[in-house]
Amino acid sequence: MEHQARYDAKLIPATLADYSVIQNMARFYVYDISRSCGFTSHEWACPKNGMHECSDLKIYFTEENRQAFLIKVGEELAGFVLLRKQNKEEKVCWEISEFFVFGKFQGKGIGEQIAQDIWKQFPGFWQLSIIPENTPAYGFWKYVIAKYTNQRFTESVEKVDFDKHQPNRIIFRFKSSPYHLRPATLEDTADIVSVQIKGWKHAYKGILDQEYLDNICPEKRLAGRINYSQKESFWGFVAEYEGKIIGMCDAGFSRHPQFGKGEIFALYVDQEHQRKGVGKLLWNATTKKLQEEKLLPYIVIALEKNLPARKFYEKLGGSICGNVKTEINGKFYDEIVYRYDV
């Protein structure tokens, strides 16, 4: 499992006092785009005074349906983001109108970090419009959106009426969430164990012995998870909310190959974040990984008396294919095996 360092990049709401700053930075933004789009029309030509011009961006400071942000790394200006909100098909849709990171900070993960911060801050429906010739932007946005949404987005080529020289646009559409999904890392182990123990105490109350639940040993589970998570046949995902891990899901090769090739071992979400779609997000990411590894069919096992979990697994299309027993603290409990073919 890999860990990627994050720069101290911040998304800061801009005020009218920042208008001239963003307008000045936009010259470099136009220059950057001209590298790819500069031959689509004469309008991309550098003016005689040698200074690129950008259309007036003041509307992003004066209109209610628009917002402007500065990007800073530490205390240094690193770029800007301009957003527009529209009502489409009776639903609010956000759009990133302009997005710029200075060359000095490009290729360091800052653009991806800022994009994710925006989508978490404004959950809902989103669309992005890319000029086809702008291949660097296309590659960046497709990668970032696919990663953020776990491939749950649409891409189409559509006509626009605001650019007579290049009326075609590549349009990405997706829905954002305040929750961020990513593969688990070794550094996440303690937080994952904490979520798991809380999950046990909540889900298994009245099913397992209360004395056992009250005295679950975090250190023992921590050591076991560190050992198990380093196996090549193990994959974990976490869900974050405001930078804190609030959900987890583990999968790998099935412990019961007579029922299926793959298995989802555990799925837990903090109680206060349940019924908000987090479990489904974790499930989708994990099952996609099992499919990529060709571990079909896959299974999930639930305690027979854990009715909320069983209802969740059945709603996701699981069919009962068997029964097993598990030993917990010296006692045996009946479990139900659910099978998923796709």
Long-range contacts (C-beta under 8 A, 24 or more apart in sequence): 1-183, 1-184, 1-185, 1-186, 1-229, 1-236, 2-183, 2-185, 3-185, 3-186, 3-187, 4-109, 6-109, 6-113, 7-73, 7-105, 7-108, 7-109, 7-110, 7-113, 8-73, 8-74, 9-71, 9-72, 9-73, 9-78, 9-105, 9-110, 9-113, 9-114, 10-71, 10-72, 10-73, 11-69, 11-70, 11-71, 11-81, 11-114, 11-117, 11-118, 11-121, 12-69, 12-70, 12-71, 12-72, 13-67, 13-68, 13-69, 13-70, 14-61, 14-68, 14-69, 14-70, 14-80, 15-61, 16-61, 16-62, 18-61, 18-68, 18-70, 19-57, 19-58, 19-61, 19-68, 21-70, 21-77, 22-57, 22-60, 22-68, 22-70, 22-80, 22-82, 23-54, 23-56, 23-57, 23-58, 25-77, 25-79, 25-80, 25-100, 25-102, 26-54, 26-57, 26-80, 26-98, 26-100, 27-51, 27-52, 27-53, 27-54, 28-52, 28-100, 28-102, 29-54, 29-80, 29-98, 29-100, 30-54, 32-100, 32-103, 33-131, 33-134, 33-137, 35-136, 36-131, 36-133, 36-134, 36-135, 36-136, 36-137, 37-131, 37-133, 37-134, 37-166, 39-133, 40-131, 40-133, 40-165, 40-166, 41-165, 41-166, 43-165, 57-82, 57-98, 60-84, 60-97, 66-97, 69-118, 71-101, 71-110, 71-114, 73-105, 73-110, 77-102, 78-102, 78-104, 78-105, 78-110, 79-105, 79-114, 81-114, 81-118, 83-118, 83-122, 88-125, 91-124, 91-125, 92-124, 92-125, 93-124, 93-125, 93-126, 93-127, 94-122, 94-124, 94-125, 94-126, 94-127, 94-176, 95-126, 95-127, 95-128, 95-129, 96-126, 96-128, 111-140, 111-144, 112-144, 112-147, 115-144, 115-148, 116-144, 116-148, 116-180, 119-148, 119-176, 119-177, 120-176, 120-177, 120-178, 120-179, 120-180, 122-176, 123-175, 123-176, 123-177, 123-178, 124-175, 124-176, 125-173, 125-174, 125-175, 126-172, 126-173, 126-174, 126-175, 126-176, 127-171, 127-172, 127-173, 128-171, 128-172, 129-160, 129-169, 129-170, 129-171, 130-169, 130-170, 130-171, 130-172, 131-166, 131-169, 131-170, 132-157, 132-166, 132-168, 132-169, 132-170, 133-166, 138-170, 141-172, 142-172, 145-172, 145-174, 148-174, 148-176, 148-180, 149-174, 149-175, 149-176, 150-181, 150-281, 150-284, 150-285, 150-288, 151-288, 152-284, 177-277, 177-281, 178-241, 178-242, 179-239, 179-240, 179-241, 179-246, 179-247, 179-273, 179-276, 179-277, 179-278, 179-281, 180-239, 180-240, 180-241, 181-237, 181-238, 181-239, 181-240, 181-281, 181-282, 181-285, 182-237, 182-238, 182-240, 183-235, 183-236, 183-237, 183-238, 184-229, 184-236, 184-237, 184-238, 184-248, 184-250, 186-226, 186-229, 186-230, 188-236, 188-238, 188-245, 189-222, 189-225, 189-226, 189-229, 190-222, 191-238, 191-244, 191-245, 192-225, 192-236, 192-238, 192-245, 192-248, 193-218, 193-221, 193-222, 193-225, 194-218, 195-245, 195-246, 195-247, 195-248, 195-268, 195-269, 195-270, 196-221, 196-248, 196-266, 196-268, 197-221, 198-268, 198-270, 198-271, 199-268, 199-269, 199-270, 200-268, 202-271, 203-268, 203-306, 203-308, 203-309, 204-303, 204-306, 207-303, 207-305, 207-306, 207-333, 208-328, 208-329, 208-333, 209-329, 209-331, 212-328, 212-329, 235-286, 235-289, 237-282, 237-285, 237-286, 237-289, 239-269, 239-273, 239-278, 239-281, 239-282, 241-273, 246-270, 246-272, 246-273, 246-278, 247-273, 247-278, 247-279, 247-282, 248-282, 249-282, 249-283, 249-285, 249-286, 250-286, 251-286, 251-287, 251-289, 251-290, 251-298, 253-295, 254-295, 254-298, 254-299, 256-299, 256-301, 256-322, 256-324, 256-337, 258-322, 259-297, 259-299, 259-321, 259-322, 259-337, 259-339, 260-295, 260-296, 260-297, 260-298, 260-299, 260-321, 260-339, 260-340, 261-294, 261-295, 261-296, 261-297, 261-298, 262-290, 262-293, 262-295, 262-296, 262-297, 262-298, 262-299, 263-298, 263-299, 263-300, 263-301, 264-290, 264-298, 264-299, 264-300, 267-300, 279-312, 280-316, 283-316, 287-340, 291-342, 296-340, 296-341, 296-342, 297-339, 297-340, 297-341, 298-339, 298-340, 299-337, 299-338, 299-339, 299-340, 300-337, 300-338, 300-340, 301-326, 301-335, 301-336, 301-337, 301-338, 302-335, 302-336, 302-338, 303-333, 303-334, 303-335, 303-336, 304-333, 304-334, 304-335, 304-336, 305-333, 305-334, 310-336, 310-338, 313-338, 314-338, 316-340
